[in-house]
Amino acid sequence: MAPDCLSILKIVHDVTERLIRGTLQHQQQLLHSPEILSQLMTVARNIGPRVDDVVNALYPPLDPRLLEARSVSLN
């Protein structure tokens, strides 16, 4: 289960980097589209806490059900 969670964390890291890169490349267009900017901000705010939940669930004592639930929340 832990290797799967690490894979998910790597994917989240990649998605976060792409989100940042895309935002920086299109910042002028985003300033004229408040709906998209608002959606991006919502996604960005939710990534950190969910990743923290997965990492905390990896610490002993390991509860496989909690770890699975936290990992699924990242999808």
A tleap script that builds the chain and sets N, CA, C and O, in Angstrom:
source leaprc.protein.ff14SB
mol = sequence {
  NMET ALA PRO ASP CYS LEU SER ILE LEU LYS
  ILE VAL HIE ASP VAL THR GLU ARG LEU ILE
  ARG GLY THR LEU GLN HIE GLN GLN GLN LEU
  LEU HIE SER PRO GLU ILE LEU SER GLN LEU
  MET THR VAL ALA ARG ASN ILE GLY PRO ARG
  VAL ASP ASP VAL VAL ASN ALA LEU TYR PRO
  PRO LEU ASP PRO ARG LEU LEU GLU ALA ARG
  SER VAL SER LEU CASN
}
set mol.1.N position { 0.813 -1.191 0.000 }
set mol.1.CA position { 0.000 0.000 0.000 }
set mol.1.C position { 0.863 1.264 0.000 }
set mol.1.O position { 0.549 2.227 -0.699 }
set mol.2.N position { 1.938 1.266 0.773 }
set mol.2.CA position { 2.797 2.450 0.840 }
set mol.2.C position { 3.407 2.802 -0.516 }
set mol.2.O position { 3.459 3.983 -0.858 }
set mol.3.N position { 3.876 1.816 -1.314 }
set mol.3.CA position { 4.408 2.180 -2.636 }
set mol.3.C position { 3.357 2.861 -3.517 }
set mol.3.O position { 3.675 3.775 -4.278 }
set mol.4.N position { 2.111 2.412 -3.408 }
set mol.4.CA position { 1.048 3.050 -4.181 }
set mol.4.C position { 0.852 4.492 -3.751 }
set mol.4.O position { 0.649 5.374 -4.586 }
set mol.5.N position { 0.913 4.730 -2.452 }
set mol.5.CA position { 0.761 6.092 -1.936 }
set mol.5.C position { 1.912 6.980 -2.393 }
set mol.5.O position { 1.706 8.148 -2.724 }
set mol.6.N position { 3.108 6.436 -2.409 }
set mol.6.CA position { 4.255 7.215 -2.884 }
set mol.6.C position { 4.092 7.560 -4.359 }
set mol.6.O position { 4.448 8.658 -4.787 }
set mol.7.N position { 3.559 6.630 -5.130 }
set mol.7.CA position { 3.299 6.914 -6.545 }
set mol.7.C position { 2.272 8.032 -6.687 }
set mol.7.O position { 2.419 8.919 -7.528 }
set mol.8.N position { 1.241 7.982 -5.865 }
set mol.8.CA position { 0.220 9.029 -5.901 }
set mol.8.C position { 0.833 10.375 -5.536 }
set mol.8.O position { 0.534 11.388 -6.168 }
set mol.9.N position { 1.686 10.388 -4.525 }
set mol.9.CA position { 2.328 11.644 -4.126 }
set mol.9.C position { 3.211 12.202 -5.240 }
set mol.9.O position { 3.270 13.416 -5.438 }
set mol.10.N position { 3.892 11.325 -5.962 }
set mol.10.CA position { 4.707 11.782 -7.093 }
set mol.10.C position { 3.833 12.381 -8.182 }
set mol.10.O position { 4.197 13.387 -8.792 }
set mol.11.N position { 2.685 11.770 -8.428 }
set mol.11.CA position { 1.764 12.303 -9.430 }
set mol.11.C position { 1.227 13.658 -8.990 }
set mol.11.O position { 1.127 14.579 -9.800 }
set mol.12.N position { 0.885 13.785 -7.720 }
set mol.12.CA position { 0.393 15.063 -7.195 }
set mol.12.C position { 1.462 16.143 -7.343 }
set mol.12.O position { 1.160 17.285 -7.691 }
set mol.13.N position { 2.705 15.774 -7.076 }
set mol.13.CA position { 3.807 16.731 -7.242 }
set mol.13.C position { 3.884 17.186 -8.698 }
set mol.13.O position { 4.043 18.376 -8.969 }
set mol.14.N position { 3.774 16.253 -9.626 }
set mol.14.CA position { 3.831 16.579 -11.046 }
set mol.14.C position { 2.663 17.483 -11.446 }
set mol.14.O position { 2.849 18.457 -12.175 }
set mol.15.N position { 1.473 17.161 -10.974 }
set mol.15.CA position { 0.298 17.973 -11.294 }
set mol.15.C position { 0.453 19.383 -10.727 }
set mol.15.O position { 0.105 20.362 -11.386 }
set mol.16.N position { 0.968 19.482 -9.525 }
set mol.16.CA position { 1.175 20.789 -8.908 }
set mol.16.C position { 2.167 21.618 -9.719 }
set mol.16.O position { 1.954 22.809 -9.945 }
set mol.17.N position { 3.245 20.985 -10.152 }
set mol.17.CA position { 4.228 21.708 -10.977 }
set mol.17.C position { 3.604 22.182 -12.285 }
set mol.17.O position { 3.855 23.304 -12.725 }
set mol.18.N position { 2.799 21.337 -12.899 }
set mol.18.CA position { 2.133 21.726 -14.152 }
set mol.18.C position { 1.145 22.861 -13.923 }
set mol.18.O position { 1.028 23.770 -14.745 }
set mol.19.N position { 0.441 22.802 -12.807 }
set mol.19.CA position { -0.508 23.860 -12.461 }
set mol.19.C position { 0.213 25.195 -12.311 }
set mol.19.O position { -0.245 26.216 -12.826 }
set mol.20.N position { 1.317 25.184 -11.619 }
set mol.20.CA position { 2.100 26.417 -11.436 }
set mol.20.C position { 2.641 26.911 -12.772 }
set mol.20.O position { 2.525 28.094 -13.092 }
set mol.21.N position { 3.230 26.014 -13.547 }
set mol.21.CA position { 3.804 26.394 -14.831 }
set mol.21.C position { 2.738 26.957 -15.770 }
set mol.21.O position { 2.961 27.971 -16.432 }
set mol.22.N position { 1.585 26.297 -15.826 }
set mol.22.CA position { 0.494 26.767 -16.682 }
set mol.22.C position { -0.053 28.109 -16.240 }
set mol.22.O position { -0.383 28.960 -17.066 }
set mol.23.N position { -0.145 28.290 -14.949 }
set mol.23.CA position { -0.638 29.556 -14.417 }
set mol.23.C position { 0.322 30.692 -14.768 }
set mol.23.O position { -0.105 31.773 -15.172 }
set mol.24.N position { 1.604 30.441 -14.614 }
set mol.24.CA position { 2.586 31.482 -14.930 }
set mol.24.C position { 2.605 31.799 -16.420 }
set mol.24.O position { 2.765 32.959 -16.801 }
set mol.25.N position { 2.446 30.788 -17.267 }
set mol.25.CA position { 2.483 31.004 -18.716 }
set mol.25.C position { 1.249 31.751 -19.216 }
set mol.25.O position { 1.314 32.447 -20.229 }
set mol.26.N position { 0.136 31.612 -18.516 }
set mol.26.CA position { -1.108 32.213 -18.981 }
set mol.26.C position { -1.664 33.247 -18.004 }
set mol.26.O position { -2.874 33.461 -17.941 }
set mol.27.N position { -0.793 33.875 -17.259 }
set mol.27.CA position { -1.259 34.793 -16.227 }
set mol.27.C position { -2.045 35.970 -16.783 }
set mol.27.O position { -2.985 36.429 -16.135 }
set mol.28.N position { -1.696 36.468 -17.951 }
set mol.28.CA position { -2.431 37.605 -18.512 }
set mol.28.C position { -3.865 37.224 -18.868 }
set mol.28.O position { -4.794 37.992 -18.617 }
set mol.29.N position { -4.050 36.023 -19.458 }
set mol.29.CA position { -5.402 35.573 -19.797 }
set mol.29.C position { -6.218 35.293 -18.538 }
set mol.29.O position { -7.423 35.541 -18.508 }
set mol.30.N position { -5.562 34.776 -17.501 }
set mol.30.CA position { -6.266 34.443 -16.273 }
set mol.30.C position { -6.788 35.684 -15.559 }
set mol.30.O position { -7.814 35.636 -14.881 }
set mol.31.N position { -6.077 36.793 -15.717 }
set mol.31.CA position { -6.529 38.027 -15.087 }
set mol.31.C position { -7.864 38.495 -15.656 }
set mol.31.O position { -8.620 39.202 -14.991 }
set mol.32.N position { -8.144 38.094 -16.892 }
set mol.32.CA position { -9.399 38.480 -17.544 }
set mol.32.C position { -10.466 37.399 -17.415 }
set mol.32.O position { -11.556 37.538 -17.971 }
set mol.33.N position { -10.172 36.344 -16.700 }
set mol.33.CA position { -11.119 35.238 -16.524 }
set mol.33.C position { -11.198 34.871 -15.041 }
set mol.33.O position { -10.562 33.911 -14.608 }
set mol.34.N position { -11.964 35.620 -14.272 }
set mol.34.CA position { -12.006 35.393 -12.828 }
set mol.34.C position { -12.547 34.009 -12.438 }
set mol.34.O position { -12.178 33.477 -11.391 }
set mol.35.N position { -13.422 33.421 -13.275 }
set mol.35.CA position { -13.961 32.101 -12.932 }
set mol.35.C position { -12.865 31.042 -12.938 }
set mol.35.O position { -12.771 30.225 -12.022 }
set mol.36.N position { -12.045 31.067 -13.973 }
set mol.36.CA position { -10.957 30.088 -14.072 }
set mol.36.C position { -9.935 30.327 -12.973 }
set mol.36.O position { -9.434 29.377 -12.371 }
set mol.37.N position { -9.628 31.573 -12.711 }
set mol.37.CA position { -8.680 31.910 -11.654 }
set mol.37.C position { -9.191 31.426 -10.298 }
set mol.37.O position { -8.422 30.917 -9.483 }
set mol.38.N position { -10.469 31.586 -10.066 }
set mol.38.CA position { -11.067 31.118 -8.819 }
set mol.38.C position { -10.981 29.593 -8.701 }
set mol.38.O position { -10.692 29.070 -7.625 }
set mol.39.N position { -11.228 28.885 -9.797 }
set mol.39.CA position { -11.136 27.427 -9.792 }
set mol.39.C position { -9.705 26.973 -9.521 }
set mol.39.O position { -9.485 26.030 -8.760 }
set mol.40.N position { -8.741 27.633 -10.136 }
set mol.40.CA position { -7.335 27.297 -9.905 }
set mol.40.C position { -6.953 27.510 -8.448 }
set mol.40.O position { -6.235 26.697 -7.864 }
set mol.41.N position { -7.425 28.587 -7.870 }
set mol.41.CA position { -7.113 28.863 -6.474 }
set mol.41.C position { -7.725 27.799 -5.557 }
set mol.41.O position { -7.100 27.388 -4.580 }
set mol.42.N position { -8.930 27.359 -5.867 }
set mol.42.CA position { -9.578 26.315 -5.074 }
set mol.42.C position { -8.796 25.015 -5.148 }
set mol.42.O position { -8.570 24.368 -4.125 }
set mol.43.N position { -8.384 24.628 -6.341 }
set mol.43.CA position { -7.597 23.404 -6.520 }
set mol.43.C position { -6.287 23.516 -5.754 }
set mol.43.O position { -5.899 22.593 -5.038 }
set mol.44.N position { -5.611 24.637 -5.903 }
set mol.44.CA position { -4.313 24.823 -5.240 }
set mol.44.C position { -4.446 24.761 -3.719 }
set mol.44.O position { -3.582 24.198 -3.047 }
set mol.45.N position { -5.511 25.330 -3.176 }
set mol.45.CA position { -5.709 25.304 -1.719 }
set mol.45.C position { -5.961 23.896 -1.196 }
set mol.45.O position { -5.601 23.582 -0.062 }
set mol.46.N position { -6.569 23.059 -2.003 }
set mol.46.CA position { -6.924 21.713 -1.554 }
set mol.46.C position { -5.784 20.709 -1.661 }
set mol.46.O position { -5.806 19.684 -0.979 }
set mol.47.N position { -4.805 20.975 -2.487 }
set mol.47.CA position { -3.726 20.002 -2.711 }
set mol.47.C position { -2.905 19.776 -1.447 }
set mol.47.O position { -2.731 18.634 -1.022 }
set mol.48.N position { -2.403 20.836 -0.848 }
set mol.48.CA position { -1.514 20.712 0.314 }
set mol.48.C position { -2.092 19.928 1.471 }
set mol.48.O position { -1.456 18.986 1.943 }
set mol.49.N position { -3.277 20.284 1.946 }
set mol.49.CA position { -3.839 19.548 3.081 }
set mol.49.C position { -4.091 18.070 2.783 }
set mol.49.O position { -3.910 17.222 3.655 }
set mol.50.N position { -4.504 17.765 1.571 }
set mol.50.CA position { -4.760 16.361 1.224 }
set mol.50.C position { -3.470 15.562 1.167 }
set mol.50.O position { -3.429 14.412 1.603 }
set mol.51.N position { -2.419 16.165 0.633 }
set mol.51.CA position { -1.118 15.489 0.616 }
set mol.51.C position { -0.629 15.280 2.045 }
set mol.51.O position { -0.110 14.214 2.377 }
set mol.52.N position { -0.792 16.285 2.880 }
set mol.52.CA position { -0.397 16.153 4.291 }
set mol.52.C position { -1.138 15.004 4.963 }
set mol.52.O position { -0.553 14.267 5.757 }
set mol.53.N position { -2.429 14.847 4.647 }
set mol.53.CA position { -3.214 13.755 5.223 }
set mol.53.C position { -2.653 12.392 4.824 }
set mol.53.O position { -2.589 11.479 5.648 }
set mol.54.N position { -2.244 12.256 3.556 }
set mol.54.CA position { -1.678 10.982 3.093 }
set mol.54.C position { -0.362 10.709 3.806 }
set mol.54.O position { -0.130 9.597 4.279 }
set mol.55.N position { 0.485 11.701 3.884 }
set mol.55.CA position { 1.785 11.522 4.539 }
set mol.55.C position { 1.593 11.177 6.014 }
set mol.55.O position { 2.277 10.292 6.528 }
set mol.56.N position { 0.693 11.845 6.694 }
set mol.56.CA position { 0.432 11.535 8.104 }
set mol.56.C position { -0.125 10.128 8.281 }
set mol.56.O position { 0.161 9.469 9.281 }
set mol.57.N position { -0.913 9.667 7.326 }
set mol.57.CA position { -1.475 8.318 7.408 }
set mol.57.C position { -0.407 7.240 7.219 }
set mol.57.O position { -0.625 6.081 7.574 }
set mol.58.N position { 0.740 7.617 6.663 }
set mol.58.CA position { 1.832 6.653 6.471 }
set mol.58.C position { 2.606 6.380 7.756 }
set mol.58.O position { 3.325 5.385 7.847 }
set mol.59.N position { 2.466 7.254 8.747 }
set mol.59.CA position { 3.200 7.078 10.000 }
set mol.59.C position { 2.553 5.983 10.856 }
set mol.59.O position { 1.336 5.796 10.837 }
set mol.60.N position { 3.396 5.268 11.606 }
set mol.60.CA position { 2.857 4.231 12.494 }
set mol.60.C position { 2.029 4.856 13.612 }
set mol.60.O position { 2.296 5.993 14.002 }
set mol.61.N position { 1.062 4.168 14.122 }
set mol.61.CA position { 0.560 2.868 13.663 }
set mol.61.C position { -0.218 3.035 12.358 }
set mol.61.O position { -1.094 3.892 12.250 }
set mol.62.N position { 0.106 2.228 11.400 }
set mol.62.CA position { -0.465 2.319 10.064 }
set mol.62.C position { -1.841 1.673 10.034 }
set mol.62.O position { -1.992 0.494 10.356 }
set mol.63.N position { -2.832 2.446 9.649 }
set mol.63.CA position { -4.188 1.944 9.470 }
set mol.63.C position { -4.458 1.895 7.970 }
set mol.63.O position { -4.650 2.941 7.350 }
set mol.64.N position { -4.477 0.706 7.377 }
set mol.64.CA position { -4.634 0.591 5.923 }
set mol.64.C position { -5.908 1.250 5.394 }
set mol.64.O position { -5.904 1.810 4.297 }
set mol.65.N position { -6.981 1.189 6.151 }
set mol.65.CA position { -8.237 1.798 5.695 }
set mol.65.C position { -8.127 3.319 5.646 }
set mol.65.O position { -8.605 3.955 4.707 }
set mol.66.N position { -7.497 3.889 6.657 }
set mol.66.CA position { -7.305 5.340 6.673 }
set mol.66.C position { -6.379 5.776 5.534 }
set mol.66.O position { -6.630 6.774 4.858 }
set mol.67.N position { -5.320 5.018 5.339 }
set mol.67.CA position { -4.367 5.325 4.273 }
set mol.67.C position { -5.060 5.261 2.911 }
set mol.67.O position { -4.854 6.133 2.067 }
set mol.68.N position { -5.861 4.255 2.704 }
set mol.68.CA position { -6.582 4.135 1.437 }
set mol.68.C position { -7.548 5.294 1.246 }
set mol.68.O position { -7.632 5.863 0.158 }
set mol.69.N position { -8.266 5.642 2.287 }
set mol.69.CA position { -9.217 6.760 2.186 }
set mol.69.C position { -8.509 8.069 1.867 }
set mol.69.O position { -8.980 8.853 1.043 }
set mol.70.N position { -7.385 8.300 2.515 }
set mol.70.CA position { -6.622 9.533 2.266 }
set mol.70.C position { -6.062 9.548 0.836 }
set mol.70.O position { -6.037 10.595 0.189 }
set mol.71.N position { -5.620 8.399 0.356 }
set mol.71.CA position { -5.069 8.305 -0.997 }
set mol.71.C position { -6.147 8.527 -2.035 }
set mol.71.O position { -5.914 9.194 -3.044 }
set mol.72.N position { -7.324 7.975 -1.798 }
set mol.72.CA position { -8.431 8.147 -2.735 }
set mol.72.C position { -8.850 9.618 -2.804 }
set mol.72.O position { -9.279 10.092 -3.856 }
set mol.73.N position { -8.728 10.328 -1.701 }
set mol.73.CA position { -9.133 11.745 -1.692 }
set mol.73.C position { -8.265 12.599 -2.604 }
set mol.73.O position { -8.660 13.699 -2.992 }
set mol.74.N position { -7.077 12.093 -2.947 }
set mol.74.CA position { -6.201 12.845 -3.856 }
set mol.74.C position { -6.633 12.733 -5.324 }
set mol.74.O position { -6.260 13.560 -6.156 }
set mol.75.N position { -7.411 11.716 -5.621 }
set mol.75.CA position { -7.826 11.504 -7.031 }
set mol.75.C position { -8.815 12.489 -7.479 }
set mol.75.O position { -9.257 12.442 -8.627 }
savepdb mol mol.pdb
quit
